[in-house]
């Protein structure tokens, strides 16, 4: 862990996954609970310095250091592989989020 980092236990991170799922919209929760078409939400903890390595990779491929921002979504295989290689722990939602079918009036 880096300077100033605080360790968070597995149960807390797993509960955080469920809390995040509960905050998502009803379409997500229905797909997760009723349809089973979406798997559990996952939080991945990466090693300290990961985002600096990501920036270094982008700069090595021509990105401007002054214009660089960490991406919100990553699909480019070399970057996915880099991030995957730096994961130190993975945490999944321990239960299904609450969802009930909406009743139509009328």
N, CA and C atoms as an extended XYZ file, in Angstrom:
318
Properties=species:S:1:pos:R:3:atomname:S:1:resname:S:1:resid:I:1 pbc="F F F"
N         0.827       -1.194        0.000 N   UNK     1
C         0.000        0.000        0.000 CA  UNK     1
C         0.858        1.239        0.000 C   UNK     1
N         0.357        2.266       -0.659 N   UNK     2
C         1.089        3.518       -0.729 CA  UNK     2
C         0.937        4.324        0.542 C   UNK     2
N         1.694        5.395        0.625 N   UNK     3
C         1.634        6.273        1.786 CA  UNK     3
C         0.230        6.832        1.936 C   UNK     3
N        -0.282        6.795        3.139 N   UNK     4
C        -1.603        7.337        3.412 CA  UNK     4
C        -2.740        6.403        3.043 C   UNK     4
N        -2.435        5.226        2.487 N   UNK     5
C        -3.481        4.281        2.105 CA  UNK     5
C        -4.031        3.586        3.340 C   UNK     5
N        -5.300        3.289        3.300 N   UNK     6
C        -5.961        2.602        4.400 CA  UNK     6
C        -6.480        1.265        3.897 C   UNK     6
N        -6.167        0.196        4.617 N   UNK     7
C        -6.667       -1.119        4.237 CA  UNK     7
C        -8.151       -1.207        4.579 C   UNK     7
N        -8.920       -1.775        3.667 N   UNK     8
C       -10.346       -1.977        3.892 CA  UNK     8
C       -10.592       -3.476        3.808 C   UNK     8
N       -11.330       -4.015        4.782 N   UNK     9
C       -11.521       -5.461        4.818 CA  UNK     9
C       -12.464       -5.947        3.712 C   UNK     9
N       -12.358       -7.236        3.396 N   UNK    10
C       -13.119       -7.858        2.318 CA  UNK    10
C       -14.619       -7.687        2.506 C   UNK    10
N       -15.127       -7.896        3.704 N   UNK    11
C       -16.573       -7.795        3.941 CA  UNK    11
C       -17.089       -6.396        3.622 C   UNK    11
N       -16.312       -5.377        3.958 N   UNK    12
C       -16.725       -3.999        3.677 CA  UNK    12
C       -16.772       -3.742        2.178 C   UNK    12
N       -15.765       -4.212        1.449 N   UNK    13
C       -15.748       -4.012        0.000 CA  UNK    13
C       -16.851       -4.811       -0.692 C   UNK    13
N       -17.122       -6.024       -0.221 N   UNK    14
C       -18.226       -6.807       -0.778 CA  UNK    14
C       -19.553       -6.090       -0.536 C   UNK    14
N       -19.741       -5.556        0.670 N   UNK    15
C       -20.966       -4.815        0.992 CA  UNK    15
C       -21.073       -3.558        0.134 C   UNK    15
N       -19.948       -2.936       -0.159 N   UNK    16
C       -19.930       -1.755       -1.022 CA  UNK    16
C       -20.440       -2.114       -2.419 C   UNK    16
N       -20.081       -3.282       -2.928 N   UNK    17
C       -20.575       -3.733       -4.233 CA  UNK    17
C       -22.099       -3.796       -4.230 C   UNK    17
N       -22.664       -4.401       -3.185 N   UNK    18
C       -24.122       -4.509       -3.104 CA  UNK    18
C       -24.761       -3.133       -2.974 C   UNK    18
N       -24.169       -2.272       -2.171 N   UNK    19
C       -24.700       -0.913       -2.001 CA  UNK    19
C       -24.714       -0.168       -3.338 C   UNK    19
N       -23.667       -0.338       -4.120 N   UNK    20
C       -23.624        0.307       -5.436 CA  UNK    20
C       -24.702       -0.265       -6.353 C   UNK    20
N       -24.900       -1.582       -6.313 N   UNK    21
C       -25.947       -2.190       -7.132 CA  UNK    21
C       -27.331       -1.676       -6.741 C   UNK    21
N       -27.551       -1.523       -5.447 N   UNK    22
C       -28.843       -1.013       -4.971 CA  UNK    22
C       -29.098        0.398       -5.489 C   UNK    22
N       -28.040        1.155       -5.745 N   UNK    23
C       -28.185        2.539       -6.203 CA  UNK    23
C       -28.425        2.637       -7.713 C   UNK    23
N       -28.222        1.542       -8.436 N   UNK    24
C       -28.442        1.567       -9.880 CA  UNK    24
C       -29.934        1.492      -10.192 C   UNK    24
N       -30.285        1.814      -11.437 N   UNK    25
C       -31.705        1.912      -11.785 CA  UNK    25
C       -32.409        0.558      -11.830 C   UNK    25
N       -33.716        0.621      -11.926 N   UNK    26
C       -34.542       -0.585      -11.877 CA  UNK    26
C       -34.281       -1.529      -13.045 C   UNK    26
N       -33.908       -1.004      -14.209 N   UNK    27
C       -33.607       -1.862      -15.357 CA  UNK    27
C       -32.392       -2.737      -15.044 C   UNK    27
N       -31.366       -2.135      -14.441 N   UNK    28
C       -30.184       -2.910      -14.054 CA  UNK    28
C       -30.574       -3.977      -13.032 C   UNK    28
N       -31.305       -3.566      -11.993 N   UNK    29
C       -31.656       -4.509      -10.924 CA  UNK    29
C       -32.525       -5.650      -11.449 C   UNK    29
N       -33.437       -5.352      -12.383 N   UNK    30
C       -34.259       -6.401      -12.985 CA  UNK    30
C       -33.375       -7.365      -13.772 C   UNK    30
N       -32.452       -6.828      -14.559 N   UNK    31
C       -31.555       -7.677      -15.347 CA  UNK    31
C       -30.691       -8.533      -14.440 C   UNK    31
N       -30.345       -8.019      -13.317 N   UNK    32
C       -29.486       -8.739      -12.365 CA  UNK    32
C       -30.271       -9.806      -11.609 C   UNK    32
N       -31.473       -9.459      -11.119 N   UNK    33
C       -32.227      -10.376      -10.263 CA  UNK    33
C       -33.177      -11.280      -11.042 C   UNK    33
N       -34.070      -10.697      -11.825 N   UNK    34
C       -35.112      -11.483      -12.484 CA  UNK    34
C       -34.596      -12.221      -13.714 C   UNK    34
N       -33.859      -11.526      -14.557 N   UNK    35
C       -33.396      -12.122      -15.808 CA  UNK    35
C       -32.115      -12.937      -15.633 C   UNK    35
N       -31.278      -12.515      -14.707 N   UNK    36
C       -29.979      -13.159      -14.537 CA  UNK    36
C       -29.034      -12.875      -15.692 C   UNK    36
N       -29.346      -11.831      -16.468 N   UNK    37
C       -28.525      -11.531      -17.641 CA  UNK    37
C       -27.296      -10.689      -17.317 C   UNK    37
N       -27.209      -10.209      -16.085 N   UNK    38
C       -26.051       -9.432      -15.637 CA  UNK    38
C       -25.488      -10.113      -14.395 C   UNK    38
N       -24.183      -10.300      -14.374 N   UNK    39
C       -23.531      -10.905      -13.220 CA  UNK    39
C       -23.340       -9.891      -12.105 C   UNK    39
N       -22.811      -10.327      -10.966 N   UNK    40
C       -22.630       -9.427       -9.828 CA  UNK    40
C       -21.621       -8.320      -10.116 C   UNK    40
N       -21.872       -7.158       -9.540 N   UNK    41
C       -20.958       -6.031       -9.662 CA  UNK    41
C       -19.619       -6.411       -9.027 C   UNK    41
N       -18.539       -5.983       -9.647 N   UNK    42
C       -17.198       -6.296       -9.156 CA  UNK    42
C       -16.419       -5.009       -8.935 C   UNK    42
N       -15.741       -4.942       -7.809 N   UNK    43
C       -14.788       -3.868       -7.536 CA  UNK    43
C       -13.406       -4.512       -7.534 C   UNK    43
N       -12.493       -3.927       -8.286 N   UNK    44
C       -11.116       -4.418       -8.312 CA  UNK    44
C       -10.205       -3.369       -7.695 C   UNK    44
N        -9.413       -3.795       -6.741 N   UNK    45
C        -8.426       -2.924       -6.111 CA  UNK    45
C        -7.111       -3.134       -6.857 C   UNK    45
N        -6.519       -2.027       -7.292 N   UNK    46
C        -5.257       -2.113       -8.028 CA  UNK    46
C        -4.104       -1.608       -7.168 C   UNK    46
N        -2.934       -2.062       -7.515 N   UNK    47
C        -1.710       -1.709       -6.798 CA  UNK    47
C        -1.467       -0.199       -6.867 C   UNK    47
N        -0.870        0.345       -5.823 N   UNK    48
C        -0.487        1.762       -5.817 CA  UNK    48
C         0.416        2.031       -7.014 C   UNK    48
N         0.189        3.137       -7.700 N   UNK    49
C         0.982        3.502       -8.862 CA  UNK    49
C         0.388        3.041      -10.184 C   UNK    49
N        -0.729        2.328      -10.129 N   UNK    50
C        -1.345        1.804      -11.350 CA  UNK    50
C        -1.703        2.912      -12.329 C   UNK    50
N        -2.295        3.992      -11.840 N   UNK    51
C        -2.743        5.031      -12.759 CA  UNK    51
C        -1.575        5.838      -13.322 C   UNK    51
N        -0.461        5.878      -12.606 N   UNK    52
C         0.749        6.476      -13.163 CA  UNK    52
C         1.281        5.599      -14.298 C   UNK    52
N         1.230        4.272      -14.107 N   UNK    53
C         1.666        3.361      -15.171 CA  UNK    53
C         0.766        3.492      -16.397 C   UNK    53
N        -0.514        3.665      -16.171 N   UNK    54
C        -1.461        3.863      -17.268 CA  UNK    54
C        -1.126        5.141      -18.033 C   UNK    54
N        -0.822        6.209      -17.305 N   UNK    55
C        -0.447        7.468      -17.939 CA  UNK    55
C         0.868        7.307      -18.709 C   UNK    55
N         1.842        6.645      -18.108 N   UNK    56
C         3.124        6.420      -18.792 CA  UNK    56
C         2.916        5.670      -20.109 C   UNK    56
N         2.035        4.684      -20.099 N   UNK    57
C         1.745        3.929      -21.321 CA  UNK    57
C         1.155        4.859      -22.382 C   UNK    57
N         0.181        5.680      -21.984 N   UNK    58
C        -0.461        6.602      -22.936 CA  UNK    58
C         0.550        7.595      -23.503 C   UNK    58
N         1.417        8.123      -22.650 N   UNK    59
C         2.426        9.089      -23.100 CA  UNK    59
C         3.417        8.416      -24.049 C   UNK    59
N         3.769        7.160      -23.763 N   UNK    60
C         4.701        6.439      -24.641 CA  UNK    60
C         4.110        6.211      -26.030 C   UNK    60
N         2.792        6.307      -26.133 N   UNK    61
C         2.114        6.135      -27.422 CA  UNK    61
C         1.697        7.469      -28.032 C   UNK    61
N         2.240        8.587      -27.501 N   UNK    62
C         2.031        9.881      -28.133 CA  UNK    62
C         1.054       10.818      -27.457 C   UNK    62
N         0.443       10.423      -26.351 N   UNK    63
C        -0.483       11.323      -25.655 CA  UNK    63
C         0.299       12.470      -25.019 C   UNK    63
N        -0.318       13.627      -24.934 N   UNK    64
C         0.306       14.783      -24.294 CA  UNK    64
C         0.165       14.662      -22.781 C   UNK    64
N         1.274       14.837      -22.065 N   UNK    65
C         1.224       14.762      -20.605 CA  UNK    65
C         0.311       15.846      -20.029 C   UNK    65
N         0.225       16.990      -20.708 N   UNK    66
C        -0.604       18.088      -20.214 CA  UNK    66
C        -2.091       17.870      -20.475 C   UNK    66
N        -2.418       17.025      -21.430 N   UNK    67
C        -3.815       16.786      -21.793 CA  UNK    67
C        -4.341       15.443      -21.294 C   UNK    67
N        -3.485       14.631      -20.678 N   UNK    68
C        -3.876       13.276      -20.285 CA  UNK    68
C        -4.892       13.287      -19.149 C   UNK    68
N        -5.927       12.466      -19.297 N   UNK    69
C        -6.880       12.184      -18.222 CA  UNK    69
C        -7.067       10.674      -18.183 C   UNK    69
N        -7.170       10.115      -16.989 N   UNK    70
C        -7.405        8.673      -16.874 CA  UNK    70
C        -8.741        8.336      -17.532 C   UNK    70
N        -8.782        7.273      -18.333 N   UNK    71
C       -10.025        6.924      -19.024 CA  UNK    71
C       -11.092        6.398      -18.068 C   UNK    71
N       -12.351        6.641      -18.413 N   UNK    72
C       -13.480        6.133      -17.631 CA  UNK    72
C       -13.830        4.714      -18.052 C   UNK    72
N       -13.556        4.392      -19.293 N   UNK    73
C       -13.861        3.071      -19.835 CA  UNK    73
C       -12.665        2.630      -20.672 C   UNK    73
N       -12.269        1.385      -20.527 N   UNK    74
C       -11.097        0.878      -21.236 CA  UNK    74
C       -11.492       -0.362      -22.029 C   UNK    74
N       -11.190       -0.340      -23.329 N   UNK    75
C       -11.460       -1.504      -24.176 CA  UNK    75
C       -10.231       -1.929      -24.983 C   UNK    75
N        -9.223       -1.056      -25.075 N   UNK    76
C        -8.016       -1.345      -25.843 CA  UNK    76
C        -7.265       -2.484      -25.146 C   UNK    76
N        -7.122       -3.660      -25.803 N   UNK    77
C        -6.570       -4.842      -25.134 CA  UNK    77
C        -5.269       -4.635      -24.355 C   UNK    77
N        -4.261       -3.915      -24.875 N   UNK    78
C        -3.042       -3.756      -24.074 CA  UNK    78
C        -3.287       -3.026      -22.743 C   UNK    78
N        -4.209       -2.081      -22.734 N   UNK    79
C        -4.496       -1.358      -21.489 CA  UNK    79
C        -5.289       -2.248      -20.540 C   UNK    79
N        -6.231       -3.030      -21.075 N   UNK    80
C        -6.981       -3.975      -20.239 CA  UNK    80
C        -6.010       -4.959      -19.596 C   UNK    80
N        -5.072       -5.466      -20.383 N   UNK    81
C        -4.079       -6.410      -19.861 CA  UNK    81
C        -3.215       -5.760      -18.783 C   UNK    81
N        -2.805       -4.513      -19.002 N   UNK    82
C        -2.007       -3.798      -18.004 CA  UNK    82
C        -2.789       -3.680      -16.700 C   UNK    82
N        -4.029       -3.228      -16.790 N   UNK    83
C        -4.844       -3.075      -15.581 CA  UNK    83
C        -5.073       -4.423      -14.897 C   UNK    83
N        -5.400       -5.457      -15.672 N   UNK    84
C        -5.605       -6.791      -15.093 CA  UNK    84
C        -4.368       -7.278      -14.346 C   UNK    84
N        -3.197       -6.955      -14.872 N   UNK    85
C        -1.953       -7.429      -14.252 CA  UNK    85
C        -1.651       -6.726      -12.929 C   UNK    85
N        -2.320       -5.621      -12.667 N   UNK    86
C        -2.035       -4.836      -11.462 CA  UNK    86
C        -3.126       -4.947      -10.395 C   UNK    86
N        -4.086       -5.853      -10.594 N   UNK    87
C        -5.159       -6.065       -9.614 CA  UNK    87
C        -4.593       -6.808       -8.410 C   UNK    87
N        -4.870       -6.284       -7.211 N   UNK    88
C        -4.414       -6.959       -5.993 CA  UNK    88
C        -5.551       -7.685       -5.279 C   UNK    88
N        -6.804       -7.286       -5.529 N   UNK    89
C        -7.948       -8.020       -4.983 CA  UNK    89
C        -9.207       -7.675       -5.762 C   UNK    89
N       -10.125       -8.644       -5.806 N   UNK    90
C       -11.412       -8.464       -6.478 CA  UNK    90
C       -12.520       -8.740       -5.477 C   UNK    90
N       -13.577       -7.958       -5.572 N   UNK    91
C       -14.695       -8.083       -4.636 CA  UNK    91
C       -15.998       -8.051       -5.418 C   UNK    91
N       -16.917       -8.952       -5.060 N   UNK    92
C       -18.186       -9.082       -5.762 CA  UNK    92
C       -19.345       -8.842       -4.813 C   UNK    92
N       -20.452       -8.408       -5.388 N   UNK    93
C       -21.672       -8.232       -4.618 CA  UNK    93
C       -22.066       -9.586       -4.026 C   UNK    93
N       -22.302       -9.650       -2.705 N   UNK    94
C       -22.584      -10.932       -2.061 CA  UNK    94
C       -24.035      -11.396       -2.196 C   UNK    94
N       -24.906      -10.558       -2.716 N   UNK    95
C       -26.328      -10.901       -2.815 CA  UNK    95
C       -26.929      -10.178       -4.011 C   UNK    95
N       -28.156      -10.521       -4.318 N   UNK    96
C       -28.871       -9.822       -5.385 CA  UNK    96
C       -29.412       -8.503       -4.865 C   UNK    96
N       -29.424       -7.466       -5.701 N   UNK    97
C       -30.029       -6.206       -5.272 CA  UNK    97
C       -31.543       -6.371       -5.173 C   UNK    97
N       -32.166       -5.533       -4.374 N   UNK    98
C       -33.620       -5.580       -4.212 CA  UNK    98
C       -34.287       -5.093       -5.492 C   UNK    98
N       -35.257       -5.872       -5.969 N   UNK    99
C       -36.040       -5.461       -7.134 CA  UNK    99
C       -37.416       -6.086       -7.037 C   UNK    99
N       -38.443       -5.304       -7.289 N   UNK   100
C       -39.803       -5.826       -7.373 CA  UNK   100
C       -40.426       -5.302       -8.658 C   UNK   100
N       -41.211       -6.140       -9.323 N   UNK   101
C       -41.847       -5.686      -10.561 CA  UNK   101
C       -42.771       -4.501      -10.289 C   UNK   101
N       -42.715       -3.521      -11.153 N   UNK   102
C       -43.604       -2.362      -11.013 CA  UNK   102
C       -44.999       -2.771      -11.454 C   UNK   102
N       -45.970       -2.356      -10.689 N   UNK   103
C       -47.361       -2.639      -11.061 CA  UNK   103
C       -47.888       -1.494      -11.885 C   UNK   103
N       -48.530       -1.837      -12.960 N   UNK   104
C       -49.099       -0.803      -13.834 CA  UNK   104
C       -50.491       -0.450      -13.359 C   UNK   104
N       -50.741        0.832      -13.299 N   UNK   105
C       -52.085        1.272      -12.920 CA  UNK   105
C       -52.907        1.469      -14.179 C   UNK   105
N       -54.184        1.261      -14.049 N   UNK   106
C       -55.008        1.552      -15.193 CA  UNK   106
C       -55.846        0.445      -15.543 C   UNK   106
